[in-house]
Amino acid sequence: MTQYGELPTFANAGRDEPSSPTNVAVESAILPLWRQRLRIFLQNKLAIASVIYLAAIVLFCFFGPLLWHTNQTNQAQALFQTQNAPPSLHHFLGTDNSGYDELGRIMFGGEYSMSLGMLAGFITIVVGTIYGMVSGYLGGAIDATLMRLLDALLSIPLIFLLLTLITIFPRTAASLIIIIGSIGWFANARIIRSDALVIKELEYTQAARAMGAGGWHIIRRHVFPNSVSNIVTVASFAVADAILFLTTLGYLGLGIPSPATDWGTMLNNAAQQQPFYWWQVYPLAAIFILVIVAITYIGEALRDAFEVRLLER
């Protein structure tokens, strides 16, 4: 019973119990940023499956020929083999219209498609990052001029620009890398520019400027490190776009000249065959589409992993 005018008391009411050392250690031990990002990435099951699939395709294309020996460079020797042969024990996916083993051809074309796509994507992200950061940081008339130039380039359909350049320059592996890399950075530059516009107005950037830091120093030490999240995300999509552009050129008959090949050229050759030979289309189309989808899922998972709101501080 409580006395009149007194409030009832409860056990531990209003009393802060001391936390155990274990709880304090758990609460105070915040994971490093790279482990937090890795944990967020691993929570995306589709991204994990995409990484496994993409790694398997890379091993298949680059190391598969060491186990599955086929002729992919001597066309005269290939003509002695049966053309358009159906799948068999000797040719798991049959042969194409030139007599090349289709399974080995997919590996051979994949080496070019993956290598050229990654190199072109690297050029895309480097050019787009430099262009966007310089434009966004400098601002003023320089930013306005660079953005109007970029608007003019974006107004041209990329496929027309790609076809124009590929007809002017020779169709070699190096020229394809440079051409695809030189036209794929337009949208990426806008994304990086938006980051630079925000970061250059933040307190730590203004403090560095007040202490006498130059523009290049601020871009290198402040703007670039704080734009890495968008750069990494955009880079993954740039690789997917580069592989897609290369395959498009190959399908239009403007890919790598024979005896080299790429996935687009192989699909073009298969589409021209009458009657329709399914083993020349369906396996390759499935591999190509799943590669693009896998890279896209990885890019989305990287975007979540670098999202600041999902990290602990």
N, C-alpha and C positions, 0 to 999 in steps of 0.2 A: 504494500500500500504506500502511496505517496502522500506527503503532506499537502494541504490545500495551498495553492499558489506555486507548487513546484511541478516542473515538467517531468514526465517519466523518463528514466534513463534506460538505455539499452546497452548491451555488451558491445564494446568497441565502437559505439556511436561517436562520430567526430574524431576518432583516434586514428592517426596514420600509423599503420603497422610498418615496422621496418622491413624492407624487402630482403629476401635472402640473397646471399652473394651470387647464387646461380642465376636468379632472375635479373639482378643488376648486370651481370656479365652478358646475358643474352640480349637485354635491352640496349646496352651500350655498344655491343659489338655489331656495327653496321658493316655489311659486306662491301668490299671494294666495288667501284663502278663497273669494272669489267666483268666481275662475277654476277652482279645484278643484271647486266645486259645479257650475259650468257643464260641466266636463269629465265629471263623473259623470253629470249629466243627459243629455248628448249620447251617452253610451255605451248608453243605453236606446233602441233603435231604435223600439220601439213608442211610446214617448213622443214621439219626433221626428215620427213619422207622425201621432200624435194632435194635436200642435200644428199641423201643416200642415193636417190635416182641419178642425180647429176654426176656424182662421183662414179657411179657404175658406168654411165655413158662415157665419161672421160677415160676410164680404164679400158672400156670396150673398144673405143676408137684408137687409142694410142698404144695399148699393149695387146689388144686382140690379135693384130697381125703377127705377133710373135708366136702365137699358138695356132692360128688358122692361116696357113701359108697359101697365098693365091697370087696370081699375076694381075697387077692393076696398072702397069705402065707400058707393056708391050702389046700394042693393038694387033700387030700381025700375028703374034702367037695366040691371042684371044680368039681370032677369027677361025682358028682350027677347032675350037670347041663348039659345042652345040649352042646355037643362039636361041634365046627365049625358052630355055629348058625349064620344066617345072621343078619344084623342090624334090630332092632325092638325097640319098646318103652321101653322095659325092658333093652335092651343092645343096646345103640346107635350105637356102632361099632361092634356089634356081639360078639361072643366068639371065643377063639382060640382052638387048638386041645386038650388042657387039661381042657377046660371048664371055664377058667378064662375070666372075662369080659375084652374085648379088650381095651376099653377106659380107664378103671382103670389100666390095664396092662401097657399102654403107660405112664400114670402118674408114676406108680411104677418103671418102667424101666428108666424113665427120671430122677428120683431122683438119682439113682445110676450113670447114664451116666454123668449128669451134675456135681454132687458132686465129683466123682472120676476124671473127666476130669479137673476140676478147681484145685483140690489138686495136681494132677500130673503136671499140667501146672505151678503151684507155685514152685514145686520142680525143674522143668526144668529151670525156669528163675533164681532162686536163685543160683543153681549150675553153670549155664552158665555164670552168671554175675561175680561170684567170680573167676571162672577159667579164664575168658577172661581178667578181670582187673588185676589179679596177673600176668598173662603171658605178657600182653602188657606193664604193668608198669615196671616190673623187666627187661624185655628184655634180650639180650645176650644169654648165653648158656641155661639159664632156659627157656626163651621164645622159643628157637629153640627146646628144648627137649619136652616141653608141646605141641607145634604145631605138631611135628612129631608123637607124641602119638595120637593127635587128628586126624591127617591125616589117621593113621592106623584104628582108630575107624570109620571114615567116609567112608573108603573103604569097610566096611562090610555093605551089604544091611540091612536097619533097620528092615525090616519085618522078615528076617532070624534071626537076633539078638533077636528080640522080641519073636519069636517062641521058640528059644533055651532057653531063660531065663524062659519063662512061663511053659515050660515042666520040668525044674529043680526045681522050687520053687512051693509051693502049690498055688492053685487058690483061694486066699482070696482077699477081698477088699483091705486090707493093702498091700499085695504083688503086686497087680496090680498097685496100686498107685506108689509104689516104683520102680517097673520095668519100667513103662512107663515114669516116671519122670527121671529115671537114664539114659535113652537112647535118650531123646528128646532135650538135651541141646547142642549137638555138633555144629550145625550151629549157634546157638545163641551165643556161646562163641566166635566164629570168629568175629561176628559183634561187640560185646562189646570190644574185643581186639583191633579192629581197632580204636575205640574211644579212648581207653587208650593210644595207640601209638601217637595219635595226641595231646591229652590234656597234656601229660607229657612234651611236648616240648614247650608249650605256655609260655608266659612271666610270668603270675601270678604263674604258677606252679614252674618255675625256681626261682622266687623271694622267694616263700615259702621254697624251698629247700635251698637257700642261707641263709635264716634266721634261719636255723637249724631244720626245720620241718622234721619229720621222714616219712618213706614211707607209713605207715599205716595212718598217719594224712593226707598226701596229697591225698591218695586214698579216704579217708572218706570225706574230706572237699572240694576237687577240682575235682577229676576224677569222682567219683560217681554222684555228683549233675549235672555235665555237660554232663553226659551220660543218664540222666533220659529219654530224648526224645526217644532214641533208646530202652531203657529198657522197657518203657511202650508199645511201638509199638510191640516189639518182644514178650512181655508177652501175648498180645491178640492173636497173631498167635500161641503161645505155647499152649494156652487153646484149640484152635480149633484143633490143631494137636493131643493133648492128647485125646480129645473126639473121633476123627477119629481113633486113634490107638485102643482105647477101643472097639469101634464099630467093627473094623476089627477083633479083637480077638473074640468077641462075634459071629460074622458071621461065623468064622472058627470053632466054637464050643469050644472055649477056654476062654469063658467069665466067668461071675460070676455063680457059681453053683446054681441050683434050691433049694428052691423056689424063691430066689432072681433072678433078671434078669436085663438085659440092652437092649438097642435098637438093638445092633448087634445080640444078642441071639434071640430076638424076630423075627428079619428078617430071621435068619437062620431057625427057626422053621417053619415060614410061607413058606419059599422057598421049604421045604421038603414035603409039603402037596400036595397030589393029590386027587381030582382036585385042581385047583388054586382058593384060596379064596381071592378076591381082598381086602376085608376090613382088612385083616391081614397084607397087604403089603403097599398099596398106601398111606393111611393116615400117617402111621409111617414114610415111606420113605420121604414124603413131609416135615414132621416136622423136621426130622434129617437133610436133605439137606439144608433147609432154616436156621437152627441153625448155620451150618458151614458157609454158605454164609453171614449171619448176623454178625457173629464174624469177618469175613474177612473184611467186609465193615467198621466195627467199628475200626479195626486196621488201615486201610488206612486213615480214618478220623483223628485218633489220630496222625498218622505220619504227616499229613498236619498241625494239630494244634500245633505241637511242632517244625515245620519247622521255623528256625530263620529268613529266608528271608521273611516270610509272616508276621512277627511281626513288630510293630512300636517301635522305640527307642526314 
